[in-house]
Amino acid sequence: MAKTLTGIVTSDVADKTITVTVTSRETHPIYGKQYTVSRKYAAHDEDNIAKKGDKVTILETRPISKRKTYKLDAIVEKSHGSIELKEDVTVVEA
C-alpha cells in the first residue's frame, strides 16, 4: 500500500516539481505536550498543474530523482489567490 500525504504547495518554480509542506500534530513521549511538525517533500507534477497555495495529496512512488519519491495525486482545493504587499511606498514628510 502506497503512502499518501496531504499538504500545501509552497513552491512551484521548478519544472515538473512542486514542494509540498505537510504539517502534523505530535505528542511528546515524556511530557505529553502537543506540538506541530512541518516536513517538506519534493513531488513530481508531470503537467505543472499545481500552483503555490493549493492543497494537494501526494502519493509515494518509485524514486524519480535523488529527492523526489512522491508524485502529485490530486488537487484537493485550489488557492484563492495571494496578497502581495507593495514594495515602493513613498513617505511624504511635512
C-alpha positions, 0 to 999 in steps of 0.5 A, spaced: 500 500 500 502 506 497 503 512 502 499 518 501 500 525 504 496 531 504 499 538 504 500 545 501 504 547 495 509 552 497 513 552 491 512 551 484 518 554 480 521 548 478 519 544 472 515 538 473 516 539 481 512 542 486 514 542 494 509 540 498 509 542 506 505 537 510 504 539 517 502 534 523 500 534 530 505 530 535 505 528 542 511 528 546 513 521 549 515 524 556 511 530 557 505 529 553 505 536 550 502 537 543 506 540 538 506 541 530 511 538 525 512 541 518 516 536 513 517 538 506 517 533 500 519 534 493 513 531 488 513 530 481 507 534 477 508 531 470 503 537 467 505 543 472 498 543 474 499 545 481 500 552 483 503 555 490 497 555 495 493 549 493 492 543 497 494 537 494 495 529 496 501 526 494 502 519 493 509 515 494 512 512 488 518 509 485 524 514 486 524 519 480 530 523 482 535 523 488 529 527 492 523 526 489 519 519 491 512 522 491 508 524 485 502 529 485 495 525 486 490 530 486 488 537 487 484 537 493 482 545 493 485 550 489 488 557 492 484 563 492 489 567 490 495 571 494 496 578 497 502 581 495 504 587 499 507 593 495 514 594 495 515 602 493 511 606 498 513 613 498 513 617 505 511 624 504 514 628 510 511 635 512 
